[in-house]
C-alpha cells in the first residue's frame, strides 16, 4: 500500500476515524461478485475509502461514518450519506466524466448500508504542478454543466484531489458525498436560490483549477480569481478559515498532525494529498 514519507505524528484515535478502530473490510461482495481490498486511500472523520479488486475489475468503496461521537450515535448519518451518494452516481450514470456507481455492498453476508462505491478510474488525482491542455477543462466544464442541468451542485470542487486525471487524458469527477440536489422543476424558491448559489461556487472553482493548471496559465491568474470569486465564498472564507486554523491547532495539540497542521503531516496521509507540496488553501 502506497503511503506518504514516515511521520512521527500519532495515528488518529477512534473518535476522529469514521469507522473507529476498524478499517474498511478486507473482502466485500458487490452484486454477487467478491472483491479483495488492495489499498486504503484515506480514513478521516467522515469516511474511510479503499480500493478493491476482483480479477481485472477495480472499484472504489467509501464507508461512511459509523463511530459515535461522545456517545451520540452516528450510524444514521453514515446511512444517509451513502444513500445520497449512490443516488447521485445513478443520476449521472450516462455522463463520461462520472464513474459508474456500484450496486449493493456487503461483507461477511451482511449488507453495509453505510457504504457507497464506484468504478475505479485509471489515473490519479490532479497535482499542484500539473499543466493541462485547454480541451481538458473545456470537456470537464461541459460535463459540470450537465450535472447542473439535472438540479445538482457538486459542492466539493474546491478540492483539487476530487478531479481525476485519467490515463486517457480526460478529467473525471468523484466524491458526491456533500453534493446538493433538488428536482430541476421544484417550485420551492429558497431551494432553487441555494442551488444557483452553490452552482456558482462550482463554476468559480472550475475557473480556479483551469487558471492554475492550464498550460497557458498567465501571471495575473490570482488577480483574476479574486475578481471571479462569488460574494458568498468571500463571506464563507471569513468564517471557514479561522475554524480550519482552530481545527488544525487542535489536531497538532493532540499529536495527530505536525507543524502547521496540514493533512500531509498526518501519520496516514490520504492518497489525493500524498504528492502535494505545501501551499496556501484557496
N, C-alpha and C positions, 0 to 999 in steps of 0.2 A: 504494500500500500504506500503510495507516494505521500510525502509529508514535508513540512517546512523544516528549515535548519533547527537543530536542537535548541530548546529553550529551557531556562531554569524556572519558568512560571509553573504554578501548580495546576493540575488538572481541575476542570470545573467541578464544584460539588454538585450533588444531585439536584439541589434547588435550581441551579442555573442550566440544567440539561432537560430537554423536552421529555426524555424517557427515564429520567432519574439515573439510577445506577446501571440501567440496562443499555445495551447498544442495539441497533437495528438487528432483527433476527438473521441468523446465518443462512437460512433457507426459507423461501417463500413460494407460494403457489399462486399463479395468476391464470385464471380461466383454464384450470386443469393442467397447466404446464409448470414444472418445477424450476426455480431459479436459485443459483448459488450466489451469495454475497461476494463481490470482488473487492470493493473499496468503499470506505466511508468518506463521503465528501465533506460533510460538516455535521456538527451536533451542537446546536445552540439552545437558547431558552425556548424557542418556538417549535423547532422541528429537528429531526435527525434525517439526513439524506444520504442514500447509499446507492452504489451501482451494483446491479445484479446481472447474471448471465446464464443462459440456457442454450447450449450449443453455440451457434453463431449469433443468436439474438441477445441483445442487451436492453435493459430497461433501467430507469432511474426511479427509485421509490422514496417518497417522503413520508415519514412517520411523525405526525403532529403531536402537540403537547399532551402528555398523559400524567406527568408528575404533578402532584398537588403543590400548592403554594401556601405554606404555613397552615396546613390543614384544610385549605379551601380546595375542593375537588375541581379538576381541570379537564377531565376526560370529555366532558360535554363540548368544550372548546375544540379539542382535537378532532372530534367527530364532525363538528360544523365546518372547520377549515378544510378538512379532507373532502367533504361532500361538495362544498363550493368550488374547490379547485378542480375536482373531477368534472363538475358540470361545465366549467369553462373550457376544459380540454375537449369535451364533447361538442360544445358550441363552435369551436374553431377547428374541428376535425378536417375540414377541407382546405384550410389555409396552409400553404407551403412553409411558412415561417414558424408554425407552431407544431411541435412534435405530437404524434398521435398519443392519446391517453390510453391508460390500461383499464382492464375490467376489474372484477372483484379480486382483492388481495387477501390472502390468508396465510397462516403459519401454524404448523402442528395441528392442522384440521380445524382451526378456529379463524373465522373471518375477522379482519382487522379494520373496523370502521373508521379508524383514525389515520388510515394510510391512503395515499393517492400516488399514482405513478404515470410515467410517460415513456415513450420510446427514447432510447439513447441517441443523441446526435453526435456523429463522428466529428470531432473538432475540439475546441477549447474556448473558455471564456475570453472575452476581449481583454487585452492587456494595455497598460498605460502607453507603451511605446509602439503600438500598432498604428500603421498608416495604411489606409484602405482606399480603393478607387471609388469614384463618385457613384458608380452603379450600385455599390454595396448598400449605401444609405438610401439611394433612390428606391431600391426594391424594398428595404425594410420600412421606409416611411409609407409606401403603398400598402404594405401588409398591416401596419399600425392603423391606417385609415379604415381598413376593412374591419378591424377589431372595434373601432369607434362606431362604425355604421351599425354594429349589432348591439349597441347600447351598453358598451363596456369601456371603462377606463382602466388601463393597465396598472397604474399606481406605483409600480416598483421600477420604473425605468431609470431612476436616478442612480441605480446600482449598475455599474459597467459590467459586472460579472454575470448579470442576467441576460446579456447579449452573447450568444454563442457564435463564434466564427467557425463555420463548418468547413470541413476539408474540401467541400465543393465550392468554397469561396462565397457562399451565401450567409446571410445573417439569420439567426433563429432566436425566438423569444421563449424563455422558460420562466417558471415560478409565477403562478397566478394566485398565490396564497392571499394577498391583500387586495386583489382587484375589486373594483366596484362596478356592479352591473344592474341595469333596470331594463324593463321591456322597452324597446325603441319607441313604442307608441303610448307609453304611460301618460296619463293625464296629470299626475301628481307633480305640480310645478317645482316644489323645493327639490325633489329628486332629479328632475331634469336640469335644474340650475347647478346642482352639485356635480352631475355627470359632465356638463360642459366645462365646469371649473377644473375638475380633475383631468379631463382630456386635454385642456390647455397646458397642464403640467406635463403630460406625456409628450406633447409636441415640443415644449421647451427642452426637456431632457434629451429628446432625439436630436434637436439642433445642437445642444451642448456636446453630445458624443460626436456628431458629424464635424463640428468645428475643431474638436481636439484630436480627432483620429483621421481626418481626411488627408490624402496625400498632398493636397494643395493648401493645407492649413495656413492661415495668414497670421501676422504678428498681432493684429488687433482683435484676435478672437475673444479674449477675456472681456474686452470692452463691448463687443457685440453681444456676448452672453448677458452681461449686466443690463443692456438695453432691452433684450428679449425676455428677461425674467418676469413672469406674471407677478402682480402685486401680492397675491396670496402666498406665493412661495417666499417672497421677501418677508412677509409677516411671520410665516412659519419658521423661517430661519432664526428670527429673533427669539423664538421660544425653544426651538429644537436644538440649536447649537449649545446653549447653556446646559440643557438637560443631558445632551450627549456628553458634554465635558464632565458633568457630575457622575454620570454612569461610568465613564472611563476611570475617573478618580476612585470610585468605589471598587471597581474590578482590580485596579492596581493595589489599593489598600488590602484587598483580600488575597493578593498574590496571584490572581488568575491571569493578569496581564502585567506587562513591564513598561518602563519608560513613560512615554506619552499616552499609554493606554490603548493604542490602536490594536485592531484584531490580529494583525500579523505577529504580535508578540506573545500570543497565547500558546499554551502547551500543544494544543491541536489547532492549527490554522485551517479554516475552510478552504476547499480546493480553489475557488474562484479568486482568492486573495494571495495564494502562495507565491505567485510570481510578481506581485505588485511591489513597486518601490513606494516608500512612504511619501504621501503628499497630502495637501490640504483637501478636505472633503468639499465637494461642490454643493 
